[in-house]
Amino acid sequence: MAQSRPARTHVGIWIAITVVLVASLVATLWVPFYNHLTPALGGFPFFYWYQLLWVPIVAILSAVAYLLSRVARRESEPARAQAPNPGSGPGEAS
């Protein structure tokens, strides 16, 4: 008797996405990381330029997370394509 296996989820990719996004949240929202006046950069205290530095970093990390999610979705497409669509019958457009 053959048992059908559920489509394999890409747990590793989703863990990587979670780590990337949580790292950006922790680095920007946990105040003890940047609650300092020194070192100053261009006359700006550390807590200002630290937060501004994270703006492009978070944009890059978000793009990486998005691309990883697309890879996970693309790899799960063949599994979804093999499963029959219960809502469509013969002669119906999908």
C-alpha positions as CSV (number, residue, x, y, z in Angstrom):
1,M,0.0,0.0,0.0
2,A,1.5,3.3,-1.1
3,Q,1.1,6.3,1.1
4,S,1.2,9.8,-0.5
5,R,3.8,12.0,1.0
6,P,3.0,15.7,1.6
7,A,4.9,18.1,-0.6
8,R,8.4,18.8,0.9
9,T,8.6,22.1,2.5
10,H,11.8,24.0,2.3
11,V,12.4,24.5,5.9
12,G,16.0,25.5,5.6
13,I,15.2,28.4,3.3
14,W,12.5,29.6,5.5
15,I,14.8,29.4,8.5
16,A,17.4,31.5,6.6
17,I,14.7,34.1,5.8
18,T,13.6,34.3,9.4
19,V,17.2,34.7,10.6
20,V,17.9,37.5,8.1
21,L,14.7,39.4,9.0
22,V,15.1,38.9,12.8
23,A,18.7,40.0,12.7
24,S,17.7,43.3,11.1
25,L,14.9,43.8,13.7
26,V,17.1,43.0,16.7
27,A,20.0,45.2,15.4
28,T,17.7,48.2,14.9
29,L,15.2,47.8,17.8
30,W,17.4,46.7,20.6
31,V,18.5,50.0,22.1
32,P,21.5,48.7,24.2
33,F,23.3,48.0,20.9
34,Y,23.5,51.6,19.9
35,N,22.8,53.7,23.1
36,H,26.2,55.4,22.9
37,L,27.5,58.9,22.0
38,T,30.9,57.7,20.7
39,P,32.3,57.1,18.2
40,A,31.0,60.1,16.4
41,L,31.1,60.2,12.6
42,G,31.1,63.5,10.9
43,G,29.8,65.2,14.1
44,F,26.9,62.8,14.4
45,P,26.7,60.7,17.6
46,F,26.9,56.9,17.2
47,F,23.2,56.3,17.8
48,Y,22.2,58.5,14.8
49,W,24.6,57.1,12.2
50,Y,24.1,53.5,13.4
51,Q,20.4,53.8,12.7
52,L,21.0,55.5,9.3
53,L,23.6,52.8,8.4
54,W,20.9,50.1,8.8
55,V,18.5,51.7,6.3
56,P,20.4,50.3,3.2
57,I,21.4,47.2,5.1
58,V,17.7,46.4,5.9
59,A,16.8,47.1,2.3
60,I,19.4,44.6,1.1
61,L,18.5,42.0,3.7
62,S,14.8,42.3,2.7
63,A,15.7,41.8,-0.9
64,V,17.7,38.7,0.0
65,A,14.7,37.4,2.0
66,Y,12.3,38.0,-0.9
67,L,14.6,36.3,-3.4
68,L,15.0,33.3,-1.1
69,S,11.2,33.1,-0.7
70,R,10.9,33.1,-4.5
71,V,13.4,30.2,-4.7
72,A,11.4,28.2,-2.2
73,R,8.2,28.9,-4.0
74,R,9.7,28.0,-7.4
75,E,11.1,24.7,-6.1
76,S,7.7,23.8,-4.7
77,E,5.9,24.5,-8.0
78,P,6.6,21.1,-9.5
79,A,5.0,19.4,-6.5
80,R,2.0,21.5,-6.8
81,A,1.7,21.0,-10.6
82,Q,1.6,17.2,-10.1
83,A,-1.3,17.4,-7.6
84,P,-4.7,17.5,-9.3
85,N,-6.7,20.7,-8.7
86,P,-10.0,19.6,-7.1
87,G,-11.8,22.7,-8.3
88,S,-11.4,22.2,-12.0
89,G,-13.2,19.6,-13.9
90,P,-13.0,18.6,-17.6
91,G,-13.5,21.5,-19.9
92,E,-13.0,24.2,-17.2
93,A,-10.2,26.7,-17.5
94,S,-7.7,26.8,-14.6
